[in-house]
Amino acid sequence: MDPARRYLRTFAVVLGTALLAIALLNWAVNPYSYYPSAWLRPLTWSTRPLRTEALSGCRGVGALIIGSSRSMKLAPAQLQRLTGLRALNASVDSAMAEDFLALLRLARAGCGGSVKEVVLGIDLEAFHDTQGPDGRITGAPAYWAQLPLPERLRSAAAATEKLLAWEQTVQSLRSLRMLREPLPTPTSRFDDDGFLHYVAWEAQKADGTFKLDTSGQVQAYLSRFAGFKHLSHRRLAVLRTFLEETASDGVRVRGFVTPLHADVLAALRSQRGFDALRSELNAQLADLQREFPHFTAFDASEVSAYGGAPDGFWDGAHVDDESSALLLDGLYGRRGDAVQ
């Protein structure tokens, strides 16, 4: 073998070995919860494995809350009082339309047909036309298996590609360095029924020291809405499948477009065409309500729509407990300005 060919062969072997090592490192460390491996604590919170476990044994649950982290403060205890049905909050962080369907299918399998009522928190960006599935979906295989086949393929391809991502490799090394550090104090926790508590914020509110700061969510939502020009036809089709399956099971669905603080709305209006996107979503929801009698939807993106306080938020996107209670009461007609 001539020297040049020997050099190329050696280079290919070294490069292949290095790439394989990087892929194995990212798989094993799993800093973003993209993979099923769970040997080290991840840097990114993922509720999908928790919800998968909760829904695997949910027999007797009659009312379900489905949405993103912006719906996690809807209280199952309040929903149970409103409906007389045992309730569970199954919302997952950064839920897209495909997450709604995955959660519903897990409930259909795990609850034994007992679910008769669903409260659906609909984030406008759940229908983003250029953003792919949440990368953490593939970290919960049983959850991932509930997605429609095109979404499973998209999420699996994205997770595979990220095995060699520079950013994830840096964070894997960071995770290894953190092994010597004590576990951080949890900032949140869940009750057994899926209700979320913000540990530090709730303690601050109790002692009167809580101060609302919306700046972080203003920047986060500007990033989240980047490249979002129209609703995804693919994700609207997933919502239709969700409604078809709930209709076949005799499940009532009460949907609402989730609220945002006025500071976040102002930024999205000025830089991301929020109102045009919201109008497009409301038109689609109106069409679906006419087609599916078991489904109603209400635009609660501004808190004034249901009587919430302008600053009734934990940050710029997550409403506080009082505002969540008002919203849920409104959905069930317990206020003069009740949702219809």
C-alpha positions as CSV (number, residue, x, y, z in Angstrom):
1,M,0.0,0.0,0.0
2,D,1.4,3.4,-1.0
3,P,2.0,6.0,1.8
4,A,-0.8,8.3,0.7
5,R,-3.4,5.5,0.8
6,R,-2.0,4.3,4.2
7,Y,-2.3,7.8,5.5
8,L,-5.9,8.2,4.3
9,R,-6.9,4.9,5.8
10,T,-5.3,5.8,9.2
11,F,-7.0,9.2,9.1
12,A,-10.4,7.5,8.4
13,V,-10.0,5.1,11.2
14,V,-9.0,7.8,13.7
15,L,-11.8,10.1,12.6
16,G,-14.4,7.2,12.8
17,T,-13.2,6.2,16.2
18,A,-13.3,9.8,17.5
19,L,-16.9,10.3,16.1
20,L,-18.0,7.0,17.7
21,A,-16.5,8.0,21.0
22,I,-18.3,11.4,20.9
23,A,-21.6,9.6,20.0
24,L,-21.2,7.1,22.9
25,L,-20.3,9.9,25.3
26,N,-23.4,11.9,24.4
27,W,-25.6,8.8,24.6
28,A,-24.3,7.8,27.9
29,V,-24.2,11.2,29.6
30,N,-27.4,12.4,27.9
31,P,-27.3,16.0,29.1
32,Y,-30.5,17.1,27.4
33,S,-32.6,13.9,28.0
34,Y,-32.7,13.0,24.3
35,Y,-31.9,9.3,24.9
36,P,-33.3,6.6,27.2
37,S,-30.0,6.3,29.1
38,A,-30.3,7.6,32.6
39,W,-27.0,7.0,34.3
40,L,-26.3,10.6,35.1
41,R,-28.6,13.5,36.1
42,P,-29.5,15.5,33.0
43,L,-29.1,19.2,32.7
44,T,-32.5,19.6,31.2
45,W,-35.8,18.8,32.9
46,S,-38.1,16.4,31.1
47,T,-41.6,15.4,32.3
48,R,-42.3,12.9,29.5
49,P,-41.0,9.9,31.4
50,L,-42.9,11.0,34.5
51,R,-46.2,11.4,32.6
52,T,-45.6,8.0,30.8
53,E,-45.4,6.3,34.2
54,A,-48.4,8.1,35.6
55,L,-50.6,7.3,32.7
56,S,-49.5,3.7,32.6
57,G,-51.6,3.1,35.8
58,C,-54.3,5.7,35.6
59,R,-57.4,3.4,35.8
60,G,-60.2,5.4,37.4
61,V,-59.0,8.8,36.2
62,G,-62.0,10.4,34.5
63,A,-60.7,13.9,33.8
64,L,-57.3,14.8,32.2
65,I,-55.4,18.0,31.8
66,I,-53.2,18.0,28.7
67,G,-50.9,20.8,27.6
68,S,-47.5,22.3,28.2
69,S,-45.8,23.7,31.3
70,R,-48.2,26.6,30.9
71,S,-51.0,24.3,31.9
72,M,-49.3,22.6,34.8
73,K,-50.8,25.0,37.3
74,L,-54.3,23.9,36.5
75,A,-55.3,22.0,39.7
76,P,-56.7,18.5,39.3
77,A,-58.4,18.9,42.7
78,Q,-60.3,21.8,41.3
79,L,-61.2,20.0,38.1
80,Q,-62.4,17.1,40.2
81,R,-64.7,19.4,42.1
82,L,-66.0,20.8,38.9
83,T,-66.7,17.5,37.2
84,G,-67.1,15.0,39.9
85,L,-64.4,12.9,38.2
86,R,-61.0,11.9,39.5
87,A,-58.5,14.1,37.7
88,L,-54.9,14.1,36.7
89,N,-52.6,16.8,35.2
90,A,-50.6,15.1,32.5
91,S,-49.1,18.2,30.9
92,V,-45.5,18.1,29.6
93,D,-42.9,20.8,29.1
94,S,-42.8,22.5,25.7
95,A,-45.8,20.4,24.4
96,M,-46.4,20.5,20.6
97,A,-49.5,19.2,18.9
98,E,-48.0,15.8,18.6
99,D,-47.5,15.7,22.4
100,F,-51.3,16.1,22.8
101,L,-51.9,13.0,20.8
102,A,-49.2,11.0,22.5
103,L,-50.6,11.8,26.0
104,L,-54.1,10.9,24.9
105,R,-53.0,7.6,23.5
106,L,-51.1,6.8,26.7
107,A,-54.3,7.6,28.6
108,R,-56.4,5.5,26.4
109,A,-54.1,2.5,27.0
110,G,-53.5,3.1,30.7
111,C,-56.8,4.4,32.1
112,G,-59.0,1.6,30.8
113,G,-61.5,3.9,29.0
114,S,-62.4,5.8,32.2
115,V,-61.4,9.3,30.8
116,K,-64.5,11.2,29.9
117,E,-63.3,14.8,30.1
118,V,-60.1,16.5,28.8
119,V,-59.0,20.1,29.4
120,L,-56.6,21.0,26.6
121,G,-54.2,23.9,27.0
122,I,-53.2,25.0,23.5
123,D,-50.0,27.0,23.1
124,L,-50.0,28.9,19.8
125,E,-46.4,27.8,19.1
126,A,-47.6,24.1,19.4
127,F,-48.3,24.5,15.7
128,H,-45.0,26.0,14.7
129,D,-44.4,25.3,11.0
130,T,-40.6,25.0,11.0
131,Q,-39.7,23.7,14.5
132,G,-39.4,19.9,14.9
133,P,-40.6,17.7,17.7
134,D,-39.1,18.3,21.1
135,G,-35.8,16.5,21.4
136,R,-36.7,14.9,24.7
137,I,-39.4,12.8,23.2
138,T,-37.0,10.1,22.2
139,G,-35.8,9.9,25.8
140,A,-39.1,8.3,26.7
141,P,-39.5,5.3,24.3
142,A,-43.0,4.3,25.4
143,Y,-44.1,7.9,24.9
144,W,-42.3,8.2,21.6
145,A,-44.1,5.1,20.3
146,Q,-47.4,6.9,20.6
147,L,-46.5,9.5,18.0
148,P,-47.7,9.2,14.4
149,L,-45.1,7.5,12.3
150,P,-43.9,10.7,10.5
151,E,-43.3,12.3,13.9
152,R,-41.4,9.3,15.2
153,L,-39.1,9.3,12.2
154,R,-38.5,13.1,12.6
155,S,-37.7,12.9,16.3
156,A,-35.5,9.8,15.9
157,A,-33.5,11.4,13.0
158,A,-33.1,14.6,15.0
159,A,-31.9,12.7,18.1
160,T,-29.4,10.7,16.0
161,E,-28.0,13.8,14.4
162,K,-27.5,15.5,17.7
163,L,-25.3,12.6,18.9
164,L,-22.4,14.4,17.2
165,A,-23.5,18.0,18.0
166,W,-20.8,20.2,19.4
167,E,-23.1,21.9,21.9
168,Q,-24.3,18.6,23.3
169,T,-20.7,17.3,23.6
170,V,-19.7,20.4,25.6
171,Q,-22.7,19.9,27.9
172,S,-21.8,16.2,28.3
173,L,-18.4,17.2,29.5
174,R,-19.9,19.7,31.8
175,S,-22.2,17.1,33.3
176,L,-19.2,14.9,34.0
177,R,-17.5,17.7,35.9
178,M,-20.7,18.3,37.9
179,L,-20.5,14.8,39.3
180,R,-18.3,16.1,42.1
181,E,-20.9,18.8,43.0
182,P,-23.9,18.3,45.3
183,L,-27.3,18.1,43.8
184,P,-28.9,21.5,43.4
185,T,-31.9,22.4,45.5
186,P,-35.0,21.6,43.5
187,T,-36.9,24.6,42.2
188,S,-40.1,22.7,41.5
189,R,-41.9,19.5,42.3
190,F,-45.1,17.6,41.4
191,D,-47.9,16.3,43.6
192,D,-49.1,12.8,42.9
193,D,-51.9,14.2,40.7
194,G,-49.4,16.0,38.5
195,F,-50.0,19.5,39.9
196,L,-46.8,21.6,39.7
197,H,-45.3,23.6,42.6
198,Y,-42.7,26.3,42.1
199,V,-40.9,25.7,45.4
200,A,-38.8,28.9,45.7
201,W,-41.4,31.2,44.1
202,E,-44.2,30.0,46.2
203,A,-42.2,30.4,49.4
204,Q,-41.4,34.0,48.3
205,K,-45.0,34.7,47.6
206,A,-46.0,33.4,51.0
207,D,-43.5,35.7,52.8
208,G,-44.2,38.7,50.6
209,T,-40.9,38.8,48.8
210,F,-41.9,37.5,45.3
211,K,-41.2,39.9,42.5
212,L,-42.4,39.2,39.0
213,D,-39.8,39.3,36.3
214,T,-40.9,38.8,32.7
215,S,-37.7,39.7,30.9
216,G,-36.4,36.1,30.6
217,Q,-39.6,34.9,29.0
218,V,-39.7,37.9,26.6
219,Q,-36.4,36.7,25.1
220,A,-37.3,33.0,25.3
221,Y,-40.6,33.6,23.4
222,L,-39.0,35.8,20.8
223,S,-36.6,32.8,20.2
224,R,-39.4,30.3,20.3
225,F,-41.5,32.2,17.7
226,A,-38.5,32.7,15.3
227,G,-39.3,31.5,11.8
228,F,-42.9,30.9,12.7
229,K,-44.9,32.3,9.8
230,H,-48.0,30.1,9.5
231,L,-49.6,27.3,11.3
232,S,-48.2,23.9,10.4
233,H,-50.7,21.9,8.3
234,R,-49.1,18.7,9.6
235,R,-49.6,19.7,13.2
236,L,-53.2,20.8,12.6
237,A,-53.8,17.3,11.1
238,V,-52.4,15.8,14.3
239,L,-54.9,17.9,16.3
240,R,-57.7,16.6,14.1
241,T,-56.6,13.0,14.8
242,F,-56.7,13.9,18.5
243,L,-60.3,15.1,18.2
244,E,-61.3,12.1,16.1
245,E,-60.0,9.7,18.8
246,T,-61.6,11.6,21.6
247,A,-64.9,11.7,19.7
248,S,-64.8,7.9,19.1
249,D,-64.3,7.4,22.9
250,G,-67.1,9.8,23.9
251,V,-64.6,12.2,25.6
252,R,-65.6,15.9,26.0
253,V,-62.7,18.3,25.2
254,R,-62.6,21.8,26.5
255,G,-59.7,23.7,24.9
256,F,-58.2,27.1,25.6
257,V,-55.4,29.1,24.0
258,T,-52.9,29.6,26.9
259,P,-52.2,33.1,28.4
260,L,-49.1,35.2,28.1
261,H,-48.1,38.3,30.1
262,A,-48.7,41.6,28.3
263,D,-44.9,42.2,28.1
264,V,-44.4,39.0,26.2
265,L,-47.4,39.7,24.0
266,A,-46.1,43.2,23.2
267,A,-42.8,41.8,22.1
268,L,-44.3,39.1,20.0
269,R,-46.7,41.5,18.4
270,S,-44.0,43.9,17.4
271,Q,-41.4,41.4,16.2
272,R,-43.1,38.1,15.4
273,G,-46.5,38.8,13.9
274,F,-48.4,37.3,16.9
275,D,-51.8,38.6,16.1
276,A,-51.9,37.2,12.6
277,L,-50.9,33.8,13.9
278,R,-53.5,34.0,16.7
279,S,-56.2,34.9,14.2
280,E,-55.1,31.9,12.0
281,L,-55.3,29.6,15.0
282,N,-58.7,30.9,16.2
283,A,-60.1,30.4,12.7
284,Q,-58.9,26.8,12.6
285,L,-60.3,26.2,16.1
286,A,-63.7,27.6,15.1
287,D,-63.8,25.3,12.1
288,L,-62.9,22.3,14.3
289,Q,-65.7,23.2,16.8
290,R,-68.2,23.2,14.0
291,E,-67.0,19.8,12.8
292,F,-66.6,18.2,16.3
293,P,-69.5,18.9,18.6
294,H,-67.7,17.4,21.6
295,F,-65.0,20.1,21.3
296,T,-65.0,23.8,22.4
297,A,-62.1,26.2,22.4
298,F,-61.6,29.6,23.9
299,D,-58.9,32.2,23.3
300,A,-57.4,33.0,26.7
301,S,-54.1,34.4,25.4
302,E,-54.9,37.7,27.1
303,V,-55.9,37.3,30.8
304,S,-58.7,39.9,30.5
305,A,-60.6,37.3,28.5
306,Y,-61.3,35.3,31.7
307,G,-60.9,38.0,34.4
308,G,-57.3,37.2,35.3
309,A,-55.1,39.8,36.9
310,P,-52.6,41.5,34.5
311,D,-49.7,40.4,36.7
312,G,-51.1,37.1,37.8
313,F,-48.0,35.3,36.6
314,W,-45.0,33.5,38.0
315,D,-43.0,34.8,35.0
316,G,-43.9,36.1,31.5
317,A,-45.6,32.8,30.4
318,H,-46.8,30.8,33.4
319,V,-49.9,32.1,35.2
320,D,-50.1,31.9,39.0
321,D,-52.4,29.7,41.0
322,E,-55.2,32.3,41.4
323,S,-55.3,33.0,37.7
324,S,-55.2,29.3,36.8
325,A,-58.2,28.8,39.1
326,L,-60.1,31.6,37.4
327,L,-59.4,30.1,34.0
328,L,-60.5,26.6,35.0
329,D,-63.7,28.0,36.6
330,G,-64.4,30.0,33.4
331,L,-64.1,26.9,31.3
332,Y,-66.8,25.2,33.4
333,G,-69.2,28.2,33.5
334,R,-68.6,29.2,37.1
335,R,-68.2,32.9,36.4
336,G,-70.3,35.6,34.8
337,D,-67.8,35.9,32.0
338,A,-67.6,32.1,31.6
339,V,-66.1,30.5,28.6
340,Q,-68.7,29.2,26.2
